[in-house]
């Protein structure tokens, strides 16, 4: 997984997305520190000790001058990730030799400047300034984190479920490790002391069900528009075969696809999607008064705003959120006769 993070950081630097690269780079010592010191509860201690163990010698110059120590980088991590400020809070740096008056982050490619420290020392005032190139810092952390990961892979315990949209909807799932959803369900049953389990099946998984549902929705224009508008889609499903010892309430559900199921699905869909008189009026009015392409593309949004609103003011306010004041004025003016027809109260 570290390889994927390092690859994303490299792509961000290549495209000059410096702050994205910096944020992920500063998280790498967190990840590696947790692997190196799994029993340590202090995040700061894990972070700084791992950094100092593997990067400190490389970053320091054996002089009594400030350098990119674990304490400095952890401080930068906190100020940047928690407050959005890529800066150093010297009041929280314990090592006096590393306390800075000014930290400057250079947004560059690491070819001209790496890191440098300057001193201004006068009888009345002293100033310590550190300048660091963001690409140099990111690449250095990445190099050491990747080396550590490749040489200590047994220490890492990543627990995640990720997939690409293309692969998820392709239906070509290679789940050699089993169905992740059923595994999670069985784990919860085990934690609760229940001895019953869902059966594993390589031929049919919960992921297959999700994929089938998405294909079904996107094949139907009305269901697709409802989905894209953030509305709920209720589908008729059948329960898959499971271990008979598991209660029916815990079973998997999939879209019906046999002849009987299609008949039921059709009749249920008719009941759900058949427009009532009010919706028919709205759709008819829209078709007559909004013939421009830009409005046809936003047809369902406007129609749903009208159908869900109880007052004229609510229509206007909701339109403002989606279209802005100028376009809302044009749309609302055209809708005025319809709002009167629908007997919506308000001005």
C-alpha positions as CSV (number, residue, x, y, z in Angstrom):
1,X,0.0,0.0,0.0
2,X,2.9,2.3,0.7
3,X,3.9,2.0,-3.0
4,X,0.4,3.4,-4.0
5,X,0.8,6.4,-1.6
6,X,4.3,7.1,-2.9
7,X,3.0,6.9,-6.5
8,X,0.2,9.4,-5.7
9,X,2.8,11.8,-4.1
10,X,5.0,11.6,-7.2
11,X,2.1,12.3,-9.5
12,X,1.1,15.3,-7.3
13,X,4.6,16.7,-7.4
14,X,4.8,16.2,-11.2
15,X,1.6,18.2,-11.6
16,X,2.7,20.8,-9.1
17,X,0.0,19.8,-6.6
18,X,2.5,20.5,-3.8
19,X,0.2,20.7,-0.8
20,X,-1.5,17.4,-1.7
21,X,1.9,15.8,-1.9
22,X,3.0,17.4,1.3
23,X,-0.1,16.2,3.2
24,X,0.3,12.6,2.2
25,X,4.1,12.7,2.7
26,X,3.8,13.9,6.2
27,X,1.4,11.0,7.0
28,X,4.0,8.3,5.9
29,X,6.0,8.5,9.2
30,X,2.7,8.0,11.0
31,X,2.1,4.8,9.1
32,X,5.6,3.5,9.4
33,X,5.8,4.5,13.1
34,X,2.7,2.5,13.9
35,X,4.3,-0.5,12.2
36,X,7.6,-0.1,14.0
37,X,6.1,0.6,17.4
38,X,2.7,-1.2,17.5
39,X,2.6,-1.1,21.3
40,X,3.4,2.6,21.7
41,X,0.2,4.6,22.3
42,X,1.8,8.1,21.8
43,X,1.4,9.2,18.2
44,X,4.1,11.8,18.7
45,X,6.6,9.4,20.1
46,X,6.0,6.8,17.4
47,X,6.3,9.4,14.7
48,X,9.5,11.2,16.0
49,X,11.3,8.0,17.0
50,X,10.7,6.3,13.7
51,X,11.8,9.4,11.8
52,X,14.9,10.0,13.9
53,X,15.9,6.3,13.6
54,X,15.8,6.2,9.8
55,X,16.1,9.8,8.5
56,X,17.9,11.8,11.3
57,X,21.4,11.0,10.2
58,X,20.7,11.8,6.6
59,X,19.0,15.1,7.4
60,X,21.5,16.4,10.0
61,X,24.9,18.0,9.1
62,X,26.7,17.3,12.4
63,X,26.7,20.9,13.2
64,X,24.9,22.7,16.0
65,X,22.4,24.2,13.6
66,X,18.7,23.6,13.0
67,X,17.8,20.8,10.6
68,X,14.8,18.7,9.6
69,X,14.7,16.6,12.7
70,X,11.8,14.3,13.6
71,X,10.6,16.9,16.1
72,X,10.6,19.6,13.4
73,X,8.8,17.5,10.8
74,X,6.2,16.2,13.3
75,X,5.6,19.9,14.3
76,X,5.1,20.7,10.6
77,X,2.7,17.8,10.2
78,X,0.6,19.0,13.1
79,X,0.4,22.7,12.0
80,X,-0.3,21.8,8.4
81,X,-2.7,18.9,8.7
82,X,-4.6,20.4,11.7
83,X,-4.7,24.1,10.9
84,X,-3.8,24.3,7.2
85,X,-0.6,26.3,7.9
86,X,2.7,24.8,6.6
87,X,4.7,26.4,9.4
88,X,6.7,25.5,12.6
89,X,5.5,26.3,16.1
90,X,8.9,26.7,17.9
91,X,7.2,26.9,21.3
92,X,6.5,23.2,20.9
93,X,10.0,22.2,19.8
94,X,11.9,21.0,22.9
95,X,15.4,20.9,21.4
96,X,16.7,24.5,21.6
97,X,19.2,24.0,18.8
98,X,16.2,23.3,16.5
99,X,14.0,26.2,17.6
100,X,13.3,28.5,14.6
101,X,12.1,32.1,14.3
102,X,10.9,31.6,10.7
103,X,10.1,28.6,8.6
104,X,9.8,29.1,4.8
105,X,8.4,26.4,2.5
106,X,9.7,26.7,-1.1
107,X,7.3,25.4,-3.8
108,X,9.8,24.1,-6.2
109,X,11.1,21.0,-7.9
110,X,14.0,20.3,-5.6
111,X,16.7,21.1,-8.2
112,X,17.8,24.5,-6.9
113,X,17.2,24.4,-3.2
114,X,17.0,21.5,-0.8
115,X,17.1,22.9,2.7
116,X,19.1,25.8,4.2
117,X,19.3,27.6,7.5
118,X,20.3,31.2,7.8
119,X,21.3,33.2,10.9
120,X,21.1,36.9,11.7
121,X,23.2,37.6,14.8
122,X,23.4,41.2,16.0
123,X,24.1,42.7,19.4
124,X,20.3,43.5,19.7
125,X,18.5,40.7,17.9
126,X,19.0,37.2,16.6
127,X,17.0,35.4,13.9
128,X,17.0,31.8,12.8
129,X,15.4,31.0,9.4
130,X,15.0,27.6,7.7
131,X,14.0,27.3,4.0
132,X,12.9,23.9,2.7
133,X,11.9,22.8,-0.8
134,X,8.7,20.9,-0.7
135,X,9.7,18.4,-3.4
136,X,13.0,17.6,-1.6
137,X,11.2,17.0,1.7
138,X,8.4,14.9,0.1
139,X,10.8,12.8,-2.0
140,X,13.2,12.2,0.9
141,X,10.4,11.0,3.2
142,X,9.0,8.8,0.4
143,X,12.4,7.2,-0.3
144,X,12.9,6.2,3.3
145,X,9.3,5.1,3.9
146,X,9.3,2.9,0.8
147,X,12.7,1.4,1.7
148,X,11.4,0.7,5.2
149,X,8.1,-0.8,3.9
150,X,9.9,-3.2,1.4
151,X,12.2,-4.4,4.2
152,X,9.6,-4.7,6.9
153,X,6.4,-5.8,5.1
154,X,5.6,-8.3,7.8
155,X,5.1,-5.5,10.3
156,X,2.3,-3.8,8.3
157,X,-1.3,-4.7,8.9
158,X,-3.4,-2.8,6.4
159,X,-7.2,-3.3,6.9
160,X,-9.1,-1.8,4.0
161,X,-11.5,-2.5,1.1
162,X,-10.9,-0.5,-2.0
163,X,-11.9,-1.0,-5.7
164,X,-12.1,1.1,-8.8
165,X,-15.4,2.2,-10.2
166,X,-14.6,0.5,-13.5
167,X,-13.8,-2.8,-11.9
168,X,-16.7,-2.8,-9.5
169,X,-19.2,-2.3,-12.3
170,X,-17.5,-4.7,-14.7
171,X,-18.8,-7.8,-12.8
172,X,-15.4,-9.4,-13.2
173,X,-14.6,-9.9,-9.5
174,X,-11.6,-12.0,-8.5
175,X,-12.4,-12.6,-4.8
176,X,-9.8,-15.2,-4.0
177,X,-9.9,-14.2,-0.4
178,X,-13.6,-14.6,-0.1
179,X,-16.6,-12.2,0.0
180,X,-15.5,-9.2,2.2
181,X,-19.1,-8.3,3.2
182,X,-19.9,-11.9,4.3
183,X,-16.6,-12.0,6.2
184,X,-17.6,-8.8,8.0
185,X,-21.0,-10.2,8.9
186,X,-19.5,-13.4,10.1
187,X,-17.0,-11.5,12.2
188,X,-19.8,-9.6,13.9
189,X,-21.6,-12.8,14.6
190,X,-18.5,-14.3,16.1
191,X,-17.9,-11.2,18.3
192,X,-21.5,-11.4,19.5
193,X,-21.0,-15.1,20.5
194,X,-23.4,-16.4,17.8
195,X,-22.2,-19.7,16.3
196,X,-24.2,-19.2,13.1
197,X,-22.4,-18.2,9.9
198,X,-23.2,-17.0,6.3
199,X,-22.0,-19.4,3.6
200,X,-19.1,-18.3,1.4
201,X,-19.7,-18.6,-2.3
202,X,-17.3,-17.7,-5.1
203,X,-20.1,-17.8,-7.6
204,X,-22.3,-15.2,-5.9
205,X,-21.2,-12.5,-3.6
206,X,-22.6,-9.3,-2.0
207,X,-20.3,-7.4,-4.4
208,X,-22.1,-9.1,-7.3
209,X,-25.4,-7.9,-5.9
210,X,-24.2,-4.3,-5.7
211,X,-22.9,-4.5,-9.3
212,X,-26.2,-5.9,-10.5
213,X,-28.2,-3.2,-8.8
214,X,-26.0,-0.4,-10.2
215,X,-26.3,-1.8,-13.8
216,X,-30.1,-2.2,-13.3
217,X,-30.5,1.4,-12.1
218,X,-28.3,2.9,-14.9
219,X,-30.2,1.0,-17.5
220,X,-33.4,2.7,-16.5
221,X,-33.4,6.5,-17.2
222,X,-35.9,7.3,-14.4
223,X,-34.1,5.3,-11.8
224,X,-30.8,6.7,-13.0
225,X,-32.0,10.3,-12.6
226,X,-33.4,9.6,-9.2
227,X,-30.0,8.1,-8.2
228,X,-28.0,11.0,-9.6
229,X,-30.3,13.4,-7.8
230,X,-29.6,11.7,-4.5
231,X,-33.0,10.1,-4.1
232,X,-33.7,6.6,-2.8
233,X,-34.3,3.8,-5.3
234,X,-36.4,0.9,-4.0
235,X,-35.8,-2.4,-6.0
236,X,-37.7,-5.7,-5.7
237,X,-35.2,-8.4,-4.7
238,X,-35.0,-12.0,-3.9
239,X,-33.0,-13.6,-1.0
240,X,-30.0,-15.6,-2.0
241,X,-29.5,-19.2,-0.7
242,X,-27.6,-19.1,2.6
243,X,-26.8,-21.4,5.5
244,X,-30.2,-22.4,6.8
245,X,-29.1,-21.8,10.4
246,X,-28.8,-18.1,9.7
247,X,-32.0,-16.1,10.3
248,X,-33.9,-14.8,7.2
249,X,-33.5,-11.2,8.4
250,X,-29.8,-11.4,7.9
251,X,-29.9,-12.7,4.3
252,X,-28.6,-11.2,1.2
253,X,-30.9,-9.5,-1.3
254,X,-30.5,-9.3,-5.1
255,X,-32.6,-7.9,-8.0
256,X,-35.0,-10.6,-9.2
257,X,-34.3,-11.8,-12.7
258,X,-36.5,-14.8,-13.4
259,X,-39.9,-14.6,-15.2
260,X,-42.0,-14.3,-12.1
261,X,-39.6,-11.8,-10.6
262,X,-39.8,-9.6,-13.7
263,X,-43.5,-9.6,-13.5
264,X,-43.4,-8.5,-9.9
265,X,-40.7,-6.0,-10.5
266,X,-42.7,-4.5,-13.3
267,X,-45.9,-4.1,-11.3
268,X,-44.1,-2.7,-8.3
269,X,-42.2,-0.3,-10.5
270,X,-45.5,0.8,-12.1
271,X,-46.9,1.6,-8.7
272,X,-43.7,3.5,-7.7
273,X,-43.0,5.5,-10.8
274,X,-46.5,6.1,-12.2
275,X,-46.9,9.9,-11.9
276,X,-49.9,11.4,-10.0
277,X,-52.0,14.2,-11.4
278,X,-49.8,16.9,-9.8
279,X,-46.6,15.4,-11.2
280,X,-48.2,15.1,-14.7
281,X,-49.1,18.8,-14.6
282,X,-45.5,19.7,-13.7
283,X,-44.0,17.5,-16.4
284,X,-46.4,18.7,-19.0
285,X,-45.7,22.4,-18.1
286,X,-42.0,21.8,-18.2
287,X,-42.1,20.2,-21.6
288,X,-44.0,23.2,-23.0
289,X,-42.1,26.0,-21.4
290,X,-38.5,24.8,-21.0
291,X,-37.4,23.6,-24.4
292,X,-33.8,24.9,-24.3
293,X,-31.1,22.2,-24.1
294,X,-29.6,23.7,-20.9
295,X,-33.0,23.2,-19.1
296,X,-33.6,19.8,-20.5
297,X,-30.3,18.6,-19.0
298,X,-31.6,19.8,-15.6
299,X,-35.1,18.7,-16.1
300,X,-35.3,16.3,-13.2
301,X,-33.7,18.7,-10.8
302,X,-36.2,21.4,-11.5
303,X,-39.2,19.0,-11.5
304,X,-38.2,17.5,-8.1
305,X,-37.7,20.9,-6.6
306,X,-41.3,21.8,-7.5
307,X,-42.8,18.5,-6.4
308,X,-41.0,18.7,-3.0
309,X,-41.8,22.3,-2.2
310,X,-44.9,23.3,-0.2
311,X,-44.7,27.1,-0.8
312,X,-43.5,29.4,-3.6
313,X,-40.8,30.7,-1.3
314,X,-39.5,27.2,-0.9
315,X,-39.3,26.7,-4.6
316,X,-37.4,29.9,-5.0
317,X,-35.0,29.2,-2.2
318,X,-34.2,25.7,-3.4
319,X,-33.7,26.9,-7.0
320,X,-31.2,29.4,-5.6
321,X,-29.1,26.6,-4.1
322,X,-28.9,24.8,-7.5
323,X,-28.8,27.6,-10.0
324,X,-27.8,31.0,-8.5
325,X,-29.7,34.2,-8.3
326,X,-29.7,35.3,-12.0
327,X,-30.8,31.9,-13.5
328,X,-33.2,31.3,-10.7
329,X,-35.0,34.6,-11.6
330,X,-35.5,33.4,-15.2
331,X,-36.7,29.9,-14.1
332,X,-39.0,31.2,-11.4
333,X,-40.6,33.7,-13.7
334,X,-41.5,30.9,-16.2
335,X,-42.8,28.7,-13.4
336,X,-45.1,31.4,-12.0
337,X,-48.2,30.2,-13.9
338,X,-47.6,26.6,-12.9
339,X,-47.2,27.6,-9.2
340,X,-50.5,29.3,-9.3
341,X,-52.0,26.3,-11.0
342,X,-50.6,24.1,-8.2
343,X,-52.1,26.5,-5.6
344,X,-48.8,26.9,-3.8
345,X,-49.1,29.6,-1.1
346,X,-46.9,32.6,-0.9
347,X,-45.8,35.4,-3.2
